[in-house]
Amino acid sequence: MKPRTLVTRFAAATTVVMAFGLASAPAAVAQDGAPGMRVKEHGTRVKVTGPGFVVKLSKHGLDVRINEDRFGDPDSGYPIQRQTLDLTGRPARPFECENGTYTVKTGTFERTFRFSSTDPRPLPYPPEFAAGFPGILTPFVGVIKGTVTNAEGETLNFLISDLAQEVLTEDGFSATAPIHGLFIDGRGRIRDHISLVGRFNSGPNGENATYRIEDRGTCRQTADLPYGPDSKGVLVTGPIFVFPFKAPVTTPRH
């Protein structure tokens, strides 16, 4: 059987960053991203707190703690789901960063998530995206660990947290989707780091939708994703994407 290229929020990518201006959010949408998730960054150290989980990332490791009794919304009736993907030998687009290009050599992708609804996300989320994620993820916790090689043949360790918190209510839809990662050389030094945080808010039926990706890292590129014409030229990092559609990109100073 021909190996299949890994495409989830672990997606394909090309090489050019597409940056767009960010319009001010209308007064009807006051929330900035989804409630229930808090992202703290201090340099390359990251702590993300969500409903029933805490994720901490530093060059010393990636620590994930999940409280099953509080993970997502137990009253929704949807169970906690877990999946582990073996990345070793699986085709995956390299990470293109400021200090190197890294190809996955070995690794695992552990995913823990709970759906809160099977209702569709609003546009501009492509309808085709729902085929792979047929429900609102409240939340999604992905942990990727392994080794990569660069163009010089050097092997580095990498740690990535791939998270999402989506909330759909009668008042609208919101999402926070942070991706953070580190590429660490044999001396324990951080060679490159990923910091992409997506935020989406809209009213009912996608009204007054505002969205953006905050980029504080050194790894990014663009890709044509397999979710229809509106998923072309999407900002990604290696084989991972924030949103399955084009979004404005900002580079906050802090």
Secondary structure, 3 states (H helix, E strand, C coil): CCCCCCCCCECCCCCCCCCCCCCCCCCCCCCCCCCCCEEEEECCEEEEEECCEEEEEECCEEEEEECCCCCCCHHHCCCCEEEEEECCCCCCCCEEECCEEEEEEEEEEEEEEEEEECCCCCCCCCCCHHHHCCCEEEEEEEEEEEEEECCCCCEEEEEEEEEEEEEEECCEEEEEEEEEEEEECCCCCEEEEEEEEEEEEECHHHCCCEEEEEECCCECEEECCCCCHHHCCEEEECCEECCCCCCCEECCCC
